[in-house]
Amino acid sequence: MDIIEVLQRTLEKNRDKVLFAYLFGSLADGRGGPLSDVDVAVFLADETASDHWDARLSLQADFSRALRRNDVDVLILNQTHNLMLLDEIIRRGVVLLDQDRQAREDFELKVLHRAIDFKTQRAAIVGF
């Protein structure tokens, strides 16, 4: 069983916590090697939770156990404000779980519009 299948199986067991999720980074875009870590971005179902730390740690432990490795990083999309990272995840990531397609597409559209605006403004200011 490959990494994507193991992650998807683990996410299925956490359907109550996660609306959608992506594999991102070097393993998602084919640049992964033996020293690559596993980067997973999740959008939690409970957006109102003030602290997603417990959910992040629980998911990270579940992924690590299922993959039998300790180099799994979990990013909570609900709390991530790094626009360029979000843009990269959406453009190059692999969707692992999609329980609410409309919510995922709305999130992606919002991020992509903000990223385009940011890139346009940056180009006007710095010239590239």
N, CA, C and O atoms as a printed pandas DataFrame, in Angstrom:
     atom_number atom_name residue_name chain_id  residue_number  x_coord  y_coord  z_coord
0              1         N          MET        A               1    0.844   -1.184    0.000
1              2        CA          MET        A               1    0.000    0.000    0.000
2              3         C          MET        A               1    0.887    1.244    0.000
3              4         O          MET        A               1    1.835    1.331    0.780
4              5         N          ASP        A               2    0.581    2.204   -0.870
5              6        CA          ASP        A               2    1.425    3.398   -0.940
6              7         C          ASP        A               2    0.987    4.451    0.081
7              8         O          ASP        A               2   -0.033    4.306    0.755
8              9         N          ILE        A               3    1.779    5.501    0.171
9             10        CA          ILE        A               3    1.553    6.549    1.179
10            11         C          ILE        A               3    0.175    7.187    1.023
11            12         O          ILE        A               3   -0.521    7.409    2.013
12            13         N          ILE        A               4   -0.218    7.481   -0.205
13            14        CA          ILE        A               4   -1.514    8.131   -0.429
14            15         C          ILE        A               4   -2.652    7.251    0.084
15            16         O          ILE        A               4   -3.568    7.745    0.740
16            17         N          GLU        A               5   -2.600    5.965   -0.209
17            18        CA          GLU        A               5   -3.656    5.056    0.256
18            19         C          GLU        A               5   -3.707    4.976    1.779
19            20         O          GLU        A               5   -4.790    4.950    2.365
20            21         N          VAL        A               6   -2.553    4.936    2.413
21            22        CA          VAL        A               6   -2.512    4.882    3.881
22            23         C          VAL        A               6   -3.083    6.170    4.472
23            24         O          VAL        A               6   -3.856    6.126    5.429
24            25         N          LEU        A               7   -2.705    7.312    3.907
25            26        CA          LEU        A               7   -3.233    8.587    4.389
26            27         C          LEU        A               7   -4.744    8.653    4.197
27            28         O          LEU        A               7   -5.465    9.092    5.093
28            29         N          GLN        A               8   -5.223    8.220    3.038
29            30        CA          GLN        A               8   -6.664    8.246    2.780
30            31         C          GLN        A               8   -7.423    7.342    3.754
31            32         O          GLN        A               8   -8.483    7.718    4.254
32            33         N          ARG        A               9   -6.889    6.169    4.017
33            34        CA          ARG        A               9   -7.522    5.256    4.967
34            35         C          ARG        A               9   -7.575    5.880    6.364
35            36         O          ARG        A               9   -8.580    5.771    7.067
36            37         N          THR        A              10   -6.490    6.526    6.748
37            38        CA          THR        A              10   -6.436    7.171    8.062
38            39         C          THR        A              10   -7.416    8.334    8.135
39            40         O          THR        A              10   -8.074    8.529    9.157
40            41         N          LEU        A              11   -7.517    9.098    7.068
41            42        CA          LEU        A              11   -8.473   10.209    7.039
42            43         C          LEU        A              11   -9.916    9.706    7.102
43            44         O          LEU        A              11  -10.766   10.337    7.729
44            45         N          GLU        A              12  -10.190    8.588    6.463
45            46        CA          GLU        A              12  -11.538    8.014    6.527
46            47         C          GLU        A              12  -11.934    7.720    7.977
47            48         O          GLU        A              12  -13.099    7.859    8.349
48            49         N          LYS        A              13  -10.969    7.318    8.776
49            50        CA          LYS        A              13  -11.235    7.040   10.194
50            51         C          LYS        A              13  -11.435    8.326   10.993
51            52         O          LYS        A              13  -11.918    8.288   12.125
52            53         N          ASN        A              14  -11.064    9.464   10.401
53            54        CA          ASN        A              14  -11.184   10.763   11.074
54            55         C          ASN        A              14  -12.174   11.673   10.352
55            56         O          ASN        A              14  -12.047   12.897   10.396
56            57         N          ARG        A              15  -13.153   11.075    9.693
57            58        CA          ARG        A              15  -14.137   11.841    8.911
58            59         C          ARG        A              15  -14.901   12.855    9.754
59            60         O          ARG        A              15  -15.355   13.876    9.238
60            61         N          ASP        A              16  -15.043   12.582   11.032
61            62        CA          ASP        A              16  -15.767   13.505   11.900
62            63         C          ASP        A              16  -14.970   14.778   12.169
63            64         O          ASP        A              16  -15.544   15.800   12.547
64            65         N          LYS        A              17  -13.650   14.725   11.977
65            66        CA          LYS        A              17  -12.785   15.873   12.259
66            67         C          LYS        A              17  -12.439   16.695   11.022
67            68         O          LYS        A              17  -12.272   17.911   11.117
68            69         N          VAL        A              18  -12.330   16.046    9.863
69            70        CA          VAL        A              18  -11.730   16.669    8.678
70            71         C          VAL        A              18  -12.733   16.749    7.532
71            72         O          VAL        A              18  -13.359   15.750    7.179
72            73         N          LEU        A              19  -12.888   17.957    6.942
73            74        CA          LEU        A              19  -13.744   18.114    5.763
74            75         C          LEU        A              19  -13.006   17.749    4.483
75            76         O          LEU        A              19  -13.527   17.021    3.638
76            77         N          PHE        A              20  -11.779   18.267    4.350
77            78        CA          PHE        A              20  -10.969   17.928    3.185
78            79         C          PHE        A              20   -9.503   18.010    3.561
79            80         O          PHE        A              20   -9.125   18.650    4.542
80            81         N          ALA        A              21   -8.683   17.343    2.752
81            82        CA          ALA        A              21   -7.254   17.265    3.076
82            83         C          ALA        A              21   -6.436   17.099    1.803
83            84         O          ALA        A              21   -6.916   16.598    0.786
84            85         N          TYR        A              22   -5.179   17.538    1.895
85            86        CA          TYR        A              22   -4.236   17.444    0.777
86            87         C          TYR        A              22   -2.917   16.847    1.255
87            88         O          TYR        A              22   -2.501   17.056    2.395
88            89         N          LEU        A              23   -2.274   16.110    0.375
89            90        CA          LEU        A              23   -0.854   15.802    0.513
90            91         C          LEU        A              23   -0.148   16.896   -0.262
91            92         O          LEU        A              23   -0.528   17.192   -1.394
92            93         N          PHE        A              24    0.878   17.504    0.330
93            94        CA          PHE        A              24    1.602   18.553   -0.390
94            95         C          PHE        A              24    3.092   18.387   -0.170
95            96         O          PHE        A              24    3.526   17.524    0.593
96            97         N          GLY        A              25    3.861   19.206   -0.833
97            98        CA          GLY        A              25    5.312   19.125   -0.713
98            99         C          GLY        A              25    5.900   18.173   -1.731
99           100         O          GLY        A              25    5.277   17.852   -2.743
100          101         N          SER        A              26    7.105   17.729   -1.447
101          102        CA          SER        A              26    7.861   16.945   -2.425
102          103         C          SER        A              26    7.197   15.610   -2.771
103          104         O          SER        A              26    7.309   15.156   -3.910
104          105         N          LEU        A              27    6.520   14.981   -1.834
105          106        CA          LEU        A              27    5.863   13.704   -2.141
106          107         C          LEU        A              27    4.662   13.893   -3.061
107          108         O          LEU        A              27    4.310   12.985   -3.813
108          109         N          ALA        A              28    4.033   15.056   -3.008
109          110        CA          ALA        A              28    2.864   15.313   -3.847
110          111         C          ALA        A              28    3.245   15.640   -5.282
111          112         O          ALA        A              28    2.512   15.302   -6.212
112          113         N          ASP        A              29    4.384   16.291   -5.470
113          114        CA          ASP        A              29    4.731   16.711   -6.835
114          115         C          ASP        A              29    5.832   15.873   -7.478
115          116         O          ASP        A              29    6.411   16.266   -8.491
116          117         N          GLY        A              30    6.115   14.725   -6.885
117          118        CA          GLY        A              30    7.038   13.789   -7.514
118          119         C          GLY        A              30    8.509   14.029   -7.264
119          120         O          GLY        A              30    9.351   13.357   -7.860
120          121         N          ARG        A              31    8.841   14.976   -6.391
121          122        CA          ARG        A              31   10.246   15.257   -6.097
122          123         C          ARG        A              31   10.738   14.520   -4.862
123          124         O          ARG        A              31   11.886   14.686   -4.450
124          125         N          GLY        A              32    9.883   13.720   -4.279
125          126        CA          GLY        A              32   10.213   13.049   -3.026
126          127         C          GLY        A              32   11.323   12.033   -3.164
127          128         O          GLY        A              32   11.474   11.374   -4.193
128          129         N          GLY        A              33   12.090   11.927   -2.106
129          130        CA          GLY        A              33   13.167   10.956   -2.034
130          131         C          GLY        A              33   13.119   10.233   -0.706
131          132         O          GLY        A              33   12.164   10.390    0.055
132          133         N          PRO        A              34   14.131    9.448   -0.422
133          134        CA          PRO        A              34   14.128    8.665    0.819
134          135         C          PRO        A              34   14.154    9.525    2.085
135          136         O          PRO        A              34   13.766    9.055    3.154
136          137         N          LEU        A              35   14.599   10.761    1.980
137          138        CA          LEU        A              35   14.660   11.630    3.162
138          139         C          LEU        A              35   13.492   12.616    3.238
139          140         O          LEU        A              35   13.457   13.466    4.129
140          141         N          SER        A              36   12.543   12.508    2.314
141          142        CA          SER        A              36   11.401   13.427    2.295
142          143         C          SER        A              36   10.451   13.139    3.447
143          144         O          SER        A              36   10.190   11.984    3.786
144          145         N          ASP        A              37    9.939   14.216    4.043
145          146        CA          ASP        A              37    8.921   14.038    5.068
146          147         C          ASP        A              37    7.550   13.989    4.400
147          148         O          ASP        A              37    7.428   14.178    3.190
148          149         N          VAL        A              38    6.530   13.733    5.200
149          150        CA          VAL        A              38    5.161   13.642    4.705
150          151         C          VAL        A              38    4.416   14.880    5.190
151          152         O          VAL        A              38    4.270   15.091    6.394
152          153         N          ASP        A              39    3.945   15.698    4.252
153          154        CA          ASP        A              39    3.237   16.933    4.579
154          155         C          ASP        A              39    1.762   16.778    4.241
155          156         O          ASP        A              39    1.403   16.533    3.089
156          157         N          VAL        A              40    0.913   16.922    5.250
157          158        CA          VAL        A              40   -0.529   16.785    5.071
158          159         C          VAL        A              40   -1.191   18.062    5.569
159          160         O          VAL        A              40   -0.920   18.524    6.677
160          161         N          ALA        A              41   -2.066   18.630    4.735
161          162        CA          ALA        A              41   -2.832   19.815    5.114
162          163         C          ALA        A              41   -4.290   19.404    5.263
163          164         O          ALA        A              41   -4.853   18.770    4.371
164          165         N          VAL        A              42   -4.900   19.761    6.384
165          166        CA          VAL        A              42   -6.288   19.381    6.647
166          167         C          VAL        A              42   -7.126   20.614    6.963
167          168         O          VAL        A              42   -6.658   21.556    7.604
168          169         N          PHE        A              43   -8.366   20.590    6.503
169          170        CA          PHE        A              43   -9.339   21.612    6.853
170          171         C          PHE        A              43  -10.301   20.965    7.831
171          172         O          PHE        A              43  -11.055   20.061    7.472
172          173         N          LEU        A              44  -10.268   21.434    9.065
173          174        CA          LEU        A              44  -11.065   20.815   10.122
174          175         C          LEU        A              44  -12.537   21.183   10.002
175          176         O          LEU        A              44  -12.886   22.299    9.616
176          177         N          ALA        A              45  -13.384   20.231   10.338
177          178        CA          ALA        A              45  -14.827   20.434   10.270
178          179         C          ALA        A              45  -15.292   21.479   11.270
179          180         O          ALA        A              45  -16.217   22.241   10.987
180          181         N          ASP        A              46  -14.661   21.523   12.435
181          182        CA          ASP        A              46  -15.045   22.469   13.481
182          183         C          ASP        A              46  -14.206   23.731   13.354
183          184         O          ASP        A              46  -13.167   23.874   14.000
184          185         N          GLU        A              47  -14.679   24.649   12.504
185          186        CA          GLU        A              47  -13.930   25.888   12.278
186          187         C          GLU        A              47  -13.976   26.827   13.471
187          188         O          GLU        A              47  -13.142   27.726   13.583
188          189         N          THR        A              48  -14.931   26.633   14.358
189          190        CA          THR        A              48  -15.096   27.560   15.476
190          191         C          THR        A              48  -14.202   27.236   16.659
191          192         O          THR        A              48  -14.092   28.029   17.593
192          193         N          ALA        A              49  -13.567   26.083   16.624
193          194        CA          ALA        A              49  -12.692   25.716   17.747
194          195         C          ALA        A              49  -11.590   26.751   17.898
195          196         O          ALA        A              49  -10.925   27.115   16.929
196          197         N          SER        A              50  -11.407   27.213   19.109
197          198        CA          SER        A              50  -10.398   28.249   19.332
198          199         C          SER        A              50   -8.986   27.683   19.273
199          200         O          SER        A              50   -8.031   28.400   18.972
200          201         N          ASP        A              51   -8.864   26.408   19.560
201          202        CA          ASP        A              51   -7.536   25.799   19.553
202          203         C          ASP        A              51   -7.601   24.455   18.839
203          204         O          ASP        A              51   -8.237   23.517   19.321
204          205         N          HIS        A              52   -6.947   24.368   17.698
205          206        CA          HIS        A              52   -6.936   23.130   16.917
206          207         C          HIS        A              52   -5.735   22.254   17.256
207          208         O          HIS        A              52   -5.462   21.268   16.572
208          209         N          TRP        A              53   -5.032   22.615   18.301
209          210        CA          TRP        A              53   -3.793   21.912   18.655
210          211         C          TRP        A              53   -4.039   20.427   18.918
211          212         O          TRP        A              53   -3.287   19.581   18.435
212          213         N          ASP        A              54   -5.084   20.105   19.679
213          214        CA          ASP        A              54   -5.381   18.703   19.997
214          215         C          ASP        A              54   -5.682   17.900   18.738
215          216         O          ASP        A              54   -5.203   16.777   18.582
216          217         N          ALA        A              55   -6.472   18.477   17.847
217          218        CA          ALA        A              55   -6.805   17.783   16.596
218          219         C          ALA        A              55   -5.553   17.561   15.758
219          220         O          ALA        A              55   -5.379   16.492   15.172
220          221         N          ARG        A              56   -4.688   18.555   15.699
221          222        CA          ARG        A              56   -3.443   18.438   14.934
222          223         C          ARG        A              56   -2.573   17.317   15.490
223          224         O          ARG        A              56   -2.075   16.480   14.737
224          225         N          LEU        A              57   -2.392   17.301   16.802
225          226        CA          LEU        A              57   -1.565   16.265   17.425
226          227         C          LEU        A              57   -2.169   14.876   17.242
227          228         O          LEU        A              57   -1.446   13.912   16.988
228          229         N          SER        A              58   -3.473   14.771   17.368
229          230        CA          SER        A              58   -4.149   13.491   17.199
230          231         C          SER        A              58   -3.986   12.969   15.770
231          232         O          SER        A              58   -3.679   11.795   15.566
232          233         N          LEU        A              59   -4.191   13.841   14.790
233          234        CA          LEU        A              59   -4.030   13.440   13.390
234          235         C          LEU        A              59   -2.584   13.072   13.085
235          236         O          LEU        A              59   -2.316   12.087   12.397
236          237         N          GLN        A              60   -1.662   13.864   13.598
237          238        CA          GLN        A              60   -0.243   13.583   13.373
238          239         C          GLN        A              60    0.129   12.211   13.945
239          240         O          GLN        A              60    0.862   11.453   13.311
240          241         N          ALA        A              61   -0.367   11.898   15.120
241          242        CA          ALA        A              61   -0.098   10.590   15.732
242          243         C          ALA        A              61   -0.727    9.464   14.911
243          244         O          ALA        A              61   -0.107    8.420   14.707
244          245         N          ASP        A              62   -1.958    9.675   14.442
245          246        CA          ASP        A              62   -2.625    8.653   13.627
246          247         C          ASP        A              62   -1.868    8.396   12.329
247          248         O          ASP        A              62   -1.664    7.245   11.944
248          249         N          PHE        A              63   -1.451    9.471   11.652
249          250        CA          PHE        A              63   -0.692    9.316   10.400
250          251         C          PHE        A              63    0.647    8.623   10.658
251          252         O          PHE        A              63    1.040    7.722    9.917
252          253         N          SER        A              64    1.330    9.044   11.696
253          254        CA          SER        A              64    2.643    8.460   12.016
254          255         C          SER        A              64    2.524    6.970   12.312
255          256         O          SER        A              64    3.338    6.170   11.852
256          257         N          ARG        A              65    1.508    6.608   13.080
257          258        CA          ARG        A              65    1.285    5.196   13.400
258          259         C          ARG        A              65    0.976    4.394   12.135
259          260         O          ARG        A              65    1.541    3.322   11.917
260          261         N          ALA        A              66    0.079    4.920   11.308
261          262        CA          ALA        A              66   -0.343    4.197   10.105
262          263         C          ALA        A              66    0.804    4.037    9.104
263          264         O          ALA        A              66    0.922    3.006    8.442
264          265         N          LEU        A              67    1.649    5.075    9.001
265          266        CA          LEU        A              67    2.766    5.035    8.046
266          267         C          LEU        A              67    4.021    4.400    8.631
267          268         O          LEU        A              67    4.962    4.077    7.906
268          269         N          ARG        A              68    4.024    4.225    9.957
269          270        CA          ARG        A              68    5.195    3.699   10.677
270          271         C          ARG        A              68    6.425    4.573   10.439
271          272         O          ARG        A              68    7.514    4.086   10.134
272          273         N          ARG        A              69    6.211    5.877   10.589
273          274        CA          ARG        A              69    7.316    6.827   10.472
274          275         C          ARG        A              69    6.982    8.054   11.306
275          276         O          ARG        A              69    5.815    8.346   11.570
276          277         N          ASN        A              70    8.022    8.766   11.716
277          278        CA          ASN        A              70    7.806    9.903   12.617
278          279         C          ASN        A              70    8.058   11.253   11.958
279          280         O          ASN        A              70    8.209   12.259   12.650
280          281         N          ASP        A              71    8.104   11.286   10.651
281          282        CA          ASP        A              71    8.369   12.544    9.950
282          283         C          ASP        A              71    7.136   13.054    9.205
283          284         O          ASP        A              71    7.214   13.458    8.045
284          285         N          VAL        A              72    6.003   13.027    9.895
285          286        CA          VAL        A              72    4.750   13.502    9.323
286          287         C          VAL        A              72    4.437   14.875    9.910
287          288         O          VAL        A              72    4.411   15.047   11.129
288          289         N          ASP        A              73    4.203   15.842    9.039
289          290        CA          ASP        A              73    3.820   17.191    9.466
290          291         C          ASP        A              73    2.370   17.433    9.069
291          292         O          ASP        A              73    1.981   17.173    7.931
292          293         N          VAL        A              74    1.577   17.930   10.005
293          294        CA          VAL        A              74    0.174   18.237    9.743
294          295         C          VAL        A              74   -0.023   19.741    9.848
295          296         O          VAL        A              74    0.345   20.361   10.845
296          297         N          LEU        A              75   -0.601   20.311    8.816
297          298        CA          LEU        A              75   -0.897   21.736    8.758
298          299         C          LEU        A              75   -2.413   21.906    8.821
299          300         O          LEU        A              75   -3.145   21.266    8.067
300          301         N          ILE        A              76   -2.876   22.761    9.713
301          302        CA          ILE        A              76   -4.308   23.041    9.830
302          303         C          ILE        A              76   -4.633   24.228    8.925
303          304         O          ILE        A              76   -4.240   25.360    9.208
304          305         N          LEU        A              77   -5.347   23.960    7.845
305          306        CA          LEU        A              77   -5.660   25.009    6.867
306          307         C          LEU        A              77   -6.500   26.126    7.474
307          308         O          LEU        A              77   -6.355   27.286    7.089
308          309         N          ASN        A              78   -7.377   25.790    8.419
309          310        CA          ASN        A              78   -8.233   26.791    9.058
310          311         C          ASN        A              78   -7.420   27.870    9.769
311          312         O          ASN        A              78   -7.908   28.984    9.960
312          313         N          GLN        A              79   -6.190   27.553   10.161
313          314        CA          GLN        A              79   -5.371   28.490   10.931
314          315         C          GLN        A              79   -4.160   29.008   10.162
315          316         O          GLN        A              79   -3.347   29.746   10.719
316          317         N          THR        A              80   -4.031   28.641    8.916
317          318        CA          THR        A              80   -2.853   29.021    8.143
318          319         C          THR        A              80   -3.113   30.326    7.409
319          320         O          THR        A              80   -4.105   30.461    6.692
320          321         N          HIS        A              81   -2.215   31.283    7.592
321          322        CA          HIS        A              81   -2.370   32.588    6.959
322          323         C          HIS        A              81   -1.290   32.869    5.923
323          324         O          HIS        A              81   -1.286   33.935    5.306
324          325         N          ASN        A              82   -0.379   31.930    5.726
325          326        CA          ASN        A              82    0.683   32.094    4.737
326          327         C          ASN        A              82    0.087   31.863    3.353
327          328         O          ASN        A              82   -0.104   30.723    2.929
328          329         N          LEU        A              83   -0.201   32.946    2.662
329          330        CA          LEU        A              83   -0.902   32.894    1.388
330          331         C          LEU        A              83   -0.137   32.126    0.320
331          332         O          LEU        A              83   -0.740   31.388   -0.459
332          333         N          MET        A              84    1.165   32.287    0.274
333          334        CA          MET        A              84    1.955   31.592   -0.742
334          335         C          MET        A              84    1.986   30.084   -0.479
335          336         O          MET        A              84    1.983   29.289   -1.419
336          337         N          LEU        A              85    2.016   29.694    0.787
337          338        CA          LEU        A              85    1.962   28.273    1.128
338          339         C          LEU        A              85    0.600   27.690    0.757
339          340         O          LEU        A              85    0.529   26.608    0.174
340          341         N          LEU        A              86   -0.474   28.392    1.089
341          342        CA          LEU        A              86   -1.811   27.929    0.730
342          343         C          LEU        A              86   -1.960   27.789   -0.781
343          344         O          LEU        A              86   -2.537   26.814   -1.264
344          345         N          ASP        A              87   -1.444   28.754   -1.520
345          346        CA          ASP        A              87   -1.483   28.720   -2.984
346          347         C          ASP        A              87   -0.750   27.483   -3.507
347          348         O          ASP        A              87   -1.236   26.794   -4.404
348          349         N          GLU        A              88    0.403   27.216   -2.945
349          350        CA          GLU        A              88    1.205   26.047   -3.345
350          351         C          GLU        A              88    0.459   24.740   -3.049
351          352         O          GLU        A              88    0.459   23.825   -3.873
352          353         N          ILE        A              89   -0.161   24.655   -1.900
353          354        CA          ILE        A              89   -0.904   23.446   -1.527
354          355         C          ILE        A              89   -2.041   23.196   -2.511
355          356         O          ILE        A              89   -2.244   22.068   -2.962
356          357         N          ILE        A              90   -2.771   24.237   -2.837
357          358        CA          ILE        A              90   -3.920   24.094   -3.734
358          359         C          ILE        A              90   -3.481   23.773   -5.160
359          360         O          ILE        A              90   -4.077   22.922   -5.819
360          361         N          ARG        A              91   -2.450   24.449   -5.629
361          362        CA          ARG        A              91   -2.015   24.250   -7.023
362          363         C          ARG        A              91   -1.300   22.919   -7.244
363          364         O          ARG        A              91   -1.480   22.290   -8.287
364          365         N          ARG        A              92   -0.501   22.488   -6.287
365          366        CA          ARG        A              92    0.337   21.304   -6.507
366          367         C          ARG        A              92    0.002   20.118   -5.619
367          368         O          ARG        A              92    0.546   19.028   -5.797
368          369         N          GLY        A              93   -0.891   20.330   -4.665
369          370        CA          GLY        A              93   -1.221   19.257   -3.737
370          371         C          GLY        A              93   -2.128   18.201   -4.344
371          372         O          GLY        A              93   -2.736   18.406   -5.395
372          373         N          VAL        A              94   -2.205   17.081   -3.668
373          374        CA          VAL        A              94   -3.067   15.966   -4.059
374          375         C          VAL        A              94   -4.202   15.890   -3.044
375          376         O          VAL        A              94   -3.959   15.757   -1.844
376          377         N          VAL        A              95   -5.435   15.975   -3.523
377          378        CA          VAL        A              95   -6.582   15.884   -2.618
378          379         C          VAL        A              95   -6.678   14.450   -2.095
379          380         O          VAL        A              95   -6.766   13.493   -2.865
380          381         N          LEU        A              96   -6.658   14.332   -0.780
381          382        CA          LEU        A              96   -6.728   13.020   -0.128
382          383         C          LEU        A              96   -8.133   12.681    0.349
383          384         O          LEU        A              96   -8.545   11.521    0.341
384          385         N          LEU        A              97   -8.856   13.706    0.762
385          386        CA          LEU        A              97  -10.215   13.534    1.278
386          387         C          LEU        A              97  -11.018   14.746    0.854
387          388         O          LEU        A              97  -10.534   15.876    0.922
388          389         N          ASP        A              98  -12.254   14.509    0.413
389          390        CA          ASP        A              98  -13.108   15.608   -0.028
390          391         C          ASP        A              98  -14.547   15.293    0.366
391          392         O          ASP        A              98  -15.331   14.809   -0.451
392          393         N          GLN        A              99  -14.887   15.567    1.613
393          394        CA          GLN        A              99  -16.237   15.286    2.113
394          395         C          GLN        A              99  -17.235   16.361    1.736
395          396         O          GLN        A              99  -18.438   16.105    1.685
396          397         N          ASP        A             100  -16.748   17.563    1.472
397          398        CA          ASP        A             100  -17.626   18.683    1.137
398          399         C          ASP        A             100  -16.989   19.435   -0.028
399          400         O          ASP        A             100  -16.225   20.382    0.157
400          401         N          ARG        A             101  -17.327   18.985   -1.222
401          402        CA          ARG        A             101  -16.702   19.556   -2.427
402          403         C          ARG        A             101  -16.929   21.067   -2.524
403          404         O          ARG        A             101  -16.021   21.813   -2.890
404          405         N          GLN        A             102  -18.127   21.506   -2.199
405          406        CA          GLN        A             102  -18.431   22.935   -2.280
406          407         C          GLN        A             102  -17.559   23.739   -1.317
407          408         O          GLN        A             102  -17.042   24.793   -1.686
408          409         N          ALA        A             103  -17.395   23.257   -0.101
409          410        CA          ALA        A             103  -16.546   23.952    0.874
410          411         C          ALA        A             103  -15.102   23.991    0.392
411          412         O          ALA        A             103  -14.430   25.013    0.533
412          413         N          ARG        A             104  -14.614   22.876   -0.182
413          414        CA          ARG        A             104  -13.236   22.840   -0.679
414          415         C          ARG        A             104  -13.061   23.808   -1.841
415          416         O          ARG        A             104  -12.086   24.558   -1.885
416          417         N          GLU        A             105  -13.996   23.795   -2.777
417          418        CA          GLU        A             105  -13.884   24.687   -3.932
418          419         C          GLU        A             105  -13.989   26.150   -3.519
419          420         O          GLU        A             105  -13.280   26.995   -4.065
420          421         N          ASP        A             106  -14.859   26.462   -2.566
421          422        CA          ASP        A             106  -14.958   27.839   -2.060
422          423         C          ASP        A             106  -13.643   28.268   -1.416
423          424         O          ASP        A             106  -13.165   29.379   -1.649
424          425         N          PHE        A             107  -13.065   27.394   -0.614
425          426        CA          PHE        A             107  -11.782   27.681    0.029
426          427         C          PHE        A             107  -10.698   27.908   -1.024
427          428         O          PHE        A             107   -9.947   28.880   -0.945
428          429         N          GLU        A             108  -10.619   27.015   -2.006
429          430        CA          GLU        A             108   -9.603   27.137   -3.055
430          431         C          GLU        A             108   -9.772   28.432   -3.841
431          432         O          GLU        A             108   -8.794   29.128   -4.112
432          433         N          LEU        A             109  -10.997   28.751   -4.205
433          434        CA          LEU        A             109  -11.255   29.966   -4.975
434          435         C          LEU        A             109  -10.852   31.210   -4.187
435          436         O          LEU        A             109  -10.234   32.123   -4.734
436          437         N          LYS        A             110  -11.198   31.243   -2.924
437          438        CA          LYS        A             110  -10.838   32.381   -2.065
438          439         C          LYS        A             110   -9.321   32.543   -1.985
439          440         O          LYS        A             110   -8.800   33.649   -2.124
440          441         N          VAL        A             111   -8.622   31.437   -1.761
441          442        CA          VAL        A             111   -7.160   31.490   -1.657
442          443         C          VAL        A             111   -6.540   31.910   -2.982
443          444         O          VAL        A             111   -5.656   32.766   -3.005
444          445         N          LEU        A             112   -6.990   31.320   -4.083
445          446        CA          LEU        A             112   -6.405   31.637   -5.387
446          447         C          LEU        A             112   -6.627   33.100   -5.759
447          448         O          LEU        A             112   -5.725   33.741   -6.299
448          449         N          HIS        A             113   -7.800   33.630   -5.483
449          450        CA          HIS        A             113   -8.055   35.054   -5.762
450          451         C          HIS        A             113   -7.144   35.950   -4.926
451          452         O          HIS        A             113   -6.574   36.916   -5.432
452          453         N          ARG        A             114   -7.016   35.622   -3.653
453          454        CA          ARG        A             114   -6.137   36.416   -2.787
454          455         C          ARG        A             114   -4.686   36.316   -3.245
455          456         O          ARG        A             114   -3.957   37.307   -3.211
456          457         N          ALA        A             115   -4.264   35.136   -3.669
457          458        CA          ALA        A             115   -2.881   34.941   -4.129
458          459         C          ALA        A             115   -2.616   35.719   -5.409
459          460         O          ALA        A             115   -1.554   36.323   -5.557
460          461         N          ILE        A             116   -3.566   35.711   -6.332
461          462        CA          ILE        A             116   -3.401   36.471   -7.573
462          463         C          ILE        A             116   -3.308   37.959   -7.263
463          464         O          ILE        A             116   -2.452   38.655   -7.809
464          465         N          ASP        A             117   -4.178   38.447   -6.395
465          466        CA          ASP        A             117   -4.125   39.861   -6.001
466          467         C          ASP        A             117   -2.778   40.199   -5.374
467          468         O          ASP        A             117   -2.176   41.224   -5.693
468          469         N          PHE        A             118   -2.313   39.337   -4.486
469          470        CA          PHE        A             118   -1.033   39.570   -3.818
470          471         C          PHE        A             118    0.112   39.600   -4.824
471          472         O          PHE        A             118    0.961   40.490   -4.776
472          473         N          LYS        A             119    0.136   38.634   -5.727
473          474        CA          LYS        A             119    1.215   38.564   -6.724
474          475         C          LYS        A             119    1.194   39.785   -7.638
475          476         O          LYS        A             119    2.247   40.298   -8.015
476          477         N          THR        A             120    0.005   40.249   -7.992
477          478        CA          THR        A             120   -0.122   41.438   -8.839
478          479         C          THR        A             120    0.397   42.674   -8.111
479          480         O          THR        A             120    1.134   43.475   -8.687
480          481         N          GLN        A             121    0.014   42.828   -6.857
481          482        CA          GLN        A             121    0.477   43.973   -6.071
482          483         C          GLN        A             121    1.979   43.918   -5.846
483          484         O          GLN        A             121    2.661   44.939   -5.928
484          485         N          ARG        A             122    2.495   42.727   -5.563
485          486        CA          ARG        A             122    3.936   42.574   -5.358
486          487         C          ARG        A             122    4.701   42.923   -6.627
487          488         O          ARG        A             122    5.738   43.583   -6.563
488          489         N          ALA        A             123    4.203   42.490   -7.771
489          490        CA          ALA        A             123    4.865   42.786   -9.043
490          491         C          ALA        A             123    4.883   44.289   -9.310
491          492         O          ALA        A             123    5.864   44.820   -9.829
492          493         N          ALA        A             124    3.802   44.969   -8.956
493          494        CA          ALA        A             124    3.740   46.415   -9.163
494          495         C          ALA        A             124    4.721   47.153   -8.262
495          496         O          ALA        A             124    5.262   48.192   -8.640
496          497         N          ILE        A             125    4.945   46.615   -7.077
497          498        CA          ILE        A             125    5.827   47.280   -6.117
498          499         C          ILE        A             125    7.296   46.984   -6.390
499          500         O          ILE        A             125    8.120   47.898   -6.421
500          501         N          VAL        A             126    7.626   45.715   -6.588
501          502        CA          VAL        A             126    9.035   45.342   -6.738
502          503         C          VAL        A             126    9.456   45.121   -8.183
503          504         O          VAL        A             126   10.645   44.962   -8.459
504          505         N          GLY        A             127    8.515   45.108   -9.098
505          506        CA          GLY        A             127    8.867   45.026  -10.508
506          507         C          GLY        A             127    9.043   43.630  -11.059
507          508         O          GLY        A             127    9.535   43.476  -12.177
508          509         N          PHE        A             128    8.652   42.589  -10.304
509          510        CA          PHE        A             128    8.676   41.217  -10.860
510          511         C          PHE        A             128    7.644   40.353  -10.204
511          512         O          PHE        A             128    7.519   39.175  -10.542
